[in-house]
Amino acid sequence: MAVAEHPLGRALSDLCVCLGRTPTVPSTPAGCAELLQALVTWAAPGPQDESEEKVPARAATALRASLLLLEALKGEASRGAPVSAAGAARAERVVTSENAEEAGKTEDVTEENVAPQEEGGPGRREDEHVASILQEMKGGAILSLEKEDGALESPGNSGGAEKSDVAPESAAHEHGAPNLQESEMAPNLIDPECVLRCAVAPLLLLCGAHIHDTPWSDAQIRRLAKQLLRTLLEASSCTSVAELLKGRQEPPYRTFLEALRLLGPRLRKDTWESHPDSKLVFSWMLFRVPRPWLSDFLSRVMPPSLLFSDDYKPENKVLGIRCLHHIINNVPAAELRQYNRALVVFHALRNHLYSTDVEVIEVVLPCLLDLFPVLHKPPPALGTYQKDGENPSDQVLQLVLTHMEMEHKIALRRLYARTLPALQERLGVRIVRHMKRLLRVIVGYLEVYDGPEETARLSILETLQGTIKYAWPRIPPRLPLLLKALVKLIYELSSESNPNSAPVTEALLKGATECLLLLDKCSKGQVKMALHGLPLVSAEPLLLECIDTVVQNI
């Protein structure tokens, strides 16, 4: 059988046609890898002005051609005997040597979305439809599908941009491209195992770029991308993207390393903004690499994450902070402290605390909380002086309290209040360094109504309880201030004008009563003495109930 008539050879030559090349079959793993990498770059959005118009048509063509290639590889595997371990190792050595020579010359979809669907469901119908497309592609030139695909594409997707992009390629395949030489026989084809090994990383990038809901993809492209990912998982005998990234051979995560190498030129400081798909693919893969393997790629994954977090767009900041948070949680602290990496991350995250974007503050505060143990320094030796501001957690709490005092946006007030108990728990007894400002914030937030759910007040009461437990020797001098704020809150909740629901009111009263009990214990009964005269002033049932709970407590 001639190479041109061989399914695998025809699939590889169709990839050349997509790129406008002469339909030749690569004879080496490096040639196959270069062809697939060029296909991914061709189908991805780029810095060109016309890229946004051409990407949908190019992506659909590239995804169909890739599906045809994987179907040909699956056909080769089904016709032949299973590849032996020696054959797989030989293919691995060939690909490794080719990649080494090339290197010398010179990133939310969940896994359930790509899992096989139940028979008879919508995923089954989509698979059958895509299978019919593949059957048409096998009968002739791959790009002839664009003329016969009216049933699959919606009327909005059949614009002139796609036709203008596909027509020259189809003409090149039908008229201008010569046939393959008949002297090239099928046995001279590259080993299918090598082809699959070369195709995994580029096709994974292709899926990641078009499987999300983005401006450069539509429903048809996302459907094809999901089908391609399912087919790639089946061809690789994997059940998830994480398993595909890890691979089945030593060392693990070679596919992830190869994908990072391909993404590298598009993730540099001067190029990543021109390739909007690169950040999505990078984060999509990064979140699926856990410890302890992520530390092997620290030098490759940290620079792009810092670049994203330092951008002026809030969505890029959020993405970069999430990437950094994943790195912090999955890389040992010793490696993060090496070369002051952890300190660099801390300074990058601390700058985001000056932002007024709720979505940025919402992700940066938990990230800082997980970074504090990495930055923790042992206590100074006896007699050694250490400035108060040197501890990163003290710096963050001081900055958060400053913002809480002046903040007027309800969303940010609630967000800061929710984070304050965890931040206080992280500092422990060192909270006494910030007592003056902290109590000022607590009293101020207890006086302000926070809406039906009372998120801020509930969190502030929890913070006050922790403050009393950690800094109880400093509480008696501030007892009048705290007692007045708590009694005022209880009276407000007991009045008929209270707008809160019964469960919220009960939670607030319970928290305020707990604070009064703690204050009474650390002040040696002064709270009970101060509350004795309140029943003569007010007869509110809820207020009297709270007072009785405190007075009768032994």
N, C-alpha and C positions, 0 to 999 in steps of 0.2 A: 504494500500500500504506500502511495506517495505521501509525503509530508502534508501536501495541500489537502489530501483527502482524509487525513487523520483528525479525529475530533479535537485532540489537544492542540495539534498544530494549527488547525483552523481557528480555534479560540484565541491562540496567541497572535495569529496574523490579524484577527479582527481588532485586537487591542491596538495594533499598529495603524489600522485604518482609522480608528477613533482619533488618533493624533495627527492624521494626515500624512503618515509615512507609507513607504512601500511595504506591502504586506509580507514581511519576512518573519521567519521563526527564529528567536534567539537560540543560540547553540550553547551558551554558558549560563550558569546561575547569575553571574554579574549582569549579563545582558537582560535576563528575565527580570531581575530586580530593578534595573534602570528603566525598563519599559513600564513596570507597574508604578514606580515612583513618579515617572512623567505623567502617567494617567491620573494619579491622585492630584498632582499639582495643576494639571489642566482643568480638572473638574472643580477645584476649590476657588472660592472668591479671592480676588487679588486686588492689587492697587490700581489696575487699569480702569478707565472710566466706563468702558463698555462691559466690564466684568459682571456687574449685577444683572445685566440683561441676558448674558450668555450662560451664566452659571446653571439655571434650571435645566436648559436643554443639554448642556454638557454633563451635568450630574446624572440625569436620567440615562444618557447614552453610556456613561462610564459604569453605572450600576448594573445595567443590563449586560454589558460586555463582561463584567466581573462575575456576574451570575453564570453566564455561559462558560466561563473558564472553570469555575468551581464544579459545575455540572460535568464538564469533560474530565476533570480530575476524579470525581466520584465514579464516573464510568470506567476510567482506567483501573481504579481500585477494585471495582466489582468484577471486571473481566479477568484481571490477573489474580494470582495468589497473594495473600497478605505479605507485605514486605517484612523480611526478616530483620532481627535486631542488628545484624551486621550491615545489611543494606541501609537501614536508617542511620546507623552511625557513619557509614561512608558518605551518605548524602549530607549529613550534618557537617562532616569535615570539609566537604567540597564548598558548602555555602560559607563556612567560617573562613576558609582561606580566601575565597573571593571577596568577602566583606573586609578582611584585613588588608588586601591589596587596594581595594577602593578607598579605605580610610587613609592609607598611606599616600594616595594621590590627592587627596584633598585634606493629646491632652486627651433636668435631670430625668437620662433614660435608665430606668431600672432594669435589672436582669429579667424580671418577669415579663417585660415587654417583648423580649426576644426569645423567650422560651417557646417550645413547640405548643401550638394551640390544640385544644380538644377537637376531636373529629366532629364535623358538622357545624362548628362555630364560625364567626366572621374571619378568624385567622385562617381557617381551612379554605374558605372561599377565596381569600386573597392569594394563598399559596397556589391554588389551582389556576387562578388567573395568571399569576406570574409564570407558572409552569407552561401555560399555553404560549406565553410570549417567548419563552426559551425554545419551545418547539419550532416556532416560526423563525427564530434566529438561526437555528441549526440548518435550515433549508437554504440559506443564501447569505447575502451580505447582512451584517448586523444592523446597519443603519437603515435598511429598508423597513424596519419596524416603525420608524417615524411616520411612514405613509399609511400603515395599517393599524395604528394604535388609537384610533378615534374612540373606541369603546372604553379604553382605560382612562384617557385624559379627559379632564373637564373642559368645557368651552373656554374658560378663562386661561387655561394653560396652553392653548394651541395658538399662541401669538406668532407674529412674524419673526420675533427674535430667535425662536427655536428653529423655524424653517430655514432662516438664513444661515444658521450655524451648522445645520445638519446637511444641507444640500451639497456643499462642496465636498464633504467627506464621502457622501454616497456616490457622487459622480466619480471621485477618485477611485473608489472601489470598483465601480462598474465599468469604467471606460479607460482611465489613465493608468491603472495599476497593472503591471504585468503579472502573469501567473508564476507560481513558484516552480523552480526547476524540478523536473521529474526525476532527476538523478538523486535528489535528496530523499532518502527512504525513511520510513517511520522509525526503524531502529536507531537512527541518528538523533532522534528527539532527545531533549534533556529529560532526565529522570523525573517522573511525576512527583516523587517525594521532594526533590530539590525545588520544583516549581511551587509546591504547596508551602515549603519552608520560606521561599522568597516572597510569597504572596501574602502571608499572614499579617505582617506588620503594615504594609501599604494598604491592604484592604481594610484593616482595622481603622486606620486613619480615615479612609474614605467613608466608612460607616459612621464614625464619630462625628465627622463634619456635616453629615446630612441627616442624621437620625433625630436631631433635636428640632424643636419648633423655632426656626430662625427666619429672618427676612429672605434668605436666599434658597429656602426650601419650601415645598408645598406638600400637600397630603400625598400625592403620588410618589414624590421623591422619598418622603419619610417611609412610606410603605415598602418601596424597593430597598431602602437601606436596612429596614428591619428584616426583610427576607434575606438579604445578602448576609447579614450578621448571623441569622439562624443557620444558613447554609454553611457559612465559615465555621461555626461551632460544630456542626455535624461532620464536616470534612476533617476537622482537627480532633474529633472524638472528645470534645469538651462540653461541659454542661453550663458554663457561665463565662462571662468576659474575664472575671478574675482568674479562673483556671486557664483560660487561653493566654492571658498575659504571663502567667507563671510558666506554662509549658510543662512538658513531661520529661525533659532531659536536663542534665546538669550542665552548667549551673542554672538555677531557676531564674525566671523573669528575663530570659534572653529576648523574648518578643517585646517586652516593655523597653528594654535597652535599645533594641533596634528602632522601635517607634520614636523614642526620644532622640535618637541620632538623626532620624529623618525630619523630625520637627525642629531640630536645633536651629537651622538657618532662619526659620520663620518665627522664632521666639527671642530673637535678639532685640536689643533696646531700640534699634532703628527700623525694625521690620515687623514687630508683632502687631502693631496697630493697623498695618496694611493688610494683614491676613486675619480677619476677625474669627475665622474658624479655628485657628491654632489654639487659642486660649480655651475654647470649649473642649476640644479633643484632649488637650493636656490635662485639664481638671477631670474630665470623664475617666481617663485612665488612672490618674494619680489616686483618686479616691478608692480605687480597687486594689491598691498595693498596701498591705498591712506591714506591721512590724513582724519579724526583725529584718525583712528584706529591703525595706525602704531606705535604710541607712546606707546601703550600697550605692544609691543613686542621689545622695544628698547634694552633691556638687552640681548635679544636673537639674534638680527640681526646685532648689531654693531660689536661684536667680530669677527665673520667670515668675515665681510667686511674689517676690518682692517688687518686680516690675509692675505686675497687675495691681498690687495694693497701693502703689505710689501714683496711680493714674488719677486724673481729675474727675472721671466719670464714676458716680456712685456704684453702678453695677460692676465695674471692673475692680473697684476697691473691695466690694463684698466678696467677689470671686477670689481675689488675691488673699484676703484674710482667711477665707475658708481653706484655701490651699495651705497656708502657713499653719493653721490650726491642726490640719491633718498631719502635717510634718511634725509638729510639736508632740502630738499624741502617739506617733508611731516611730520616732527616732529616739534612741537612748539619750539621757540628759548629758552624759559625758561627751558624746559626739557633738551635741548642740553647743556645749560650752567651748569645745575646741575651736581655736582661731577666733574666739569671741563671736561666734555665729549667733548665739542666743541673745547677746547684748545688741547686735545689729537688728535682730527681729524685734526686740523690745522697743528700741528707739523708733523703728518704723511703725509699730502699733501704737505707741504713745502719742504720736502726732495725730492719729485719727481721733483721739479724745477731744480735740478742738473742733471736730465736725459737728454740724447741727442736723445731719441726716440720720433719721431714726434707724434705717436699715443698716447703716455703717456701725453705729454705736451698739446695735443689737448683737452684732457678730464679734466686735472687737473686745468687748468686756469679758465674755467667756473665754476668748482666746488668751487674754492677759492673765486670767485666773489660772489657766493651765500652764502658763509660762512661768509663773512665780516660783514653783518648786524647782524648776530648772535653774533659775537665777539665784536661788537661795544660797546665802553665804553662811558658814558656821559662825556662831557668836564670837565676838572678839575676845582675846585673851584678857585675863584679869589685869586691870590697870590700863588697858589700851582704850584710847578714845576713838569713838566712831560717830560721825555726824549723823543727825537724824534723817537728813534727806538722801542719804546714800542708798537706802534700801528701796528697790523698785516698787514694792507694794505700798510703801509709805508715800512715794511720789504719786502713784495712781490714786490712792484714796484722797490725798490732799487736793488733787485736781478734780476728782469727782465731786467732792464736797463743795468746792468753789462753784462748779457748774450747777449743782443742785440748789444752792442758795439763790442764784440769779435766774434760774430757768423758769420760763413762763409757759412753754409748750406742754400740754397735758401728756402727750405721748412720751416725750423725753423724761418728764417727771416720773411717770410710772416705770419707765425702763430703768432709770437710775435707782429708784426705790427698790425694784425687784432685785437688782444686783448687789445692793448694799449689804444684806445679810451674809452673802457668800464672801464678799470682800472683807467684811469684819471677821468672819470665821477664819479667813486666811491669815489675818494679822494677829489674832489672838490677843494676848495681854498688851501688845504694842499699840492697841487702840487708844491707850491713855495719852499717847502723844497728840491725839487729835480731838481730845474731849471737848474743848471749848467750841470749836466749829461744828463738831458732830452733834452736840446737844442743841445747838442753835438750829441746825437743819431738822432735827427730830421734832422740836417744838413747833417750828414753822409748818412742817408737813402735817402734823396732827390737827392743826387749826383749819386746814383747807379741805373742803369737800372734794372728793375725787371721782364722782360719778357713781352709777348704780353698783359697780363691782367693788369699789373702794380698794383697788389694787395697791395704791401708794400707801394708804393708811395701814393696811394689814402688814405690808412689808416693813413699814417704819416701826410698828409695834414689835415685830419680831427682832428688828435691829436694836430697839431699846432693851428688850429682854437680854440679848447677848451682851450689850454694853454694861448692864448692871452686873451680870455674872463675871465678866472679865475685869471690870474696873470698879468693883464694889468699894474699895477703900476711898475712892474719889467721889462717891455718890453723896454721902451725907451733906457736904456743903452745898450741893445743888438740889437738895430735896425739895425746897419750896417751889422752884421752877418746874420740876417734873411733876410734882403732885398737883399743882394748879392746872397744867396742861391735860393731865389724865382725867381729873374730875370734870373739867370743862367738856372733854370729849364724851364722858359717860352721860353727863347731863344733856348734851345735844342729842345723843342717841336715844335717851329716855323720853324726850319731848314728843308731842303729837305731830310736830312738823317734820319729823325724821322721814326723808324720802327713800331710805334704803329698805330692801326686802328683809323679811324675817331672818333668813339664813345669814345674810351679810351682817345684820345688826348683832346677831348672836355671836358671830365670829369676832367682831370688833369688841364687844363687851367682854368676851372671854380673854382676848389678848390684853385689854386694859386692866382687867382684874388680876391677871397673872403678873403684870408689871407692878401693880400696887402691892401684891404679896411679896415680890422680890425686894421692892423698896423698903417694906416694913422689916424684912429680915436683916438687911444690911444697915438699917438705921436704928436697930434695937427697939422697935415698937413705937417709934415716933409717928408713923403713919396712922396707927390705930387711935392714938391720942388726937391727931388732927381731924379724923373723920367722925369723932363722937358727936360733934355738934351739927353735922350736916342734916340729919333727919328733921331737925327743928326748922331748917330753912326751906327744904324742898321735900315734897311727898311723892315724887315720881317713883312708880313701882320698880322699874329696872334699876334706878339709882340706888334705892334702898336695898335691893337684892344684892347688888355688888358690894355695898358697904357692909352688909351683914356677913357676906362671905369673907371679907378681909378681917373684920373685927372678931369673928368667931374662930378664925384660924389660929391654931396654937403652934 
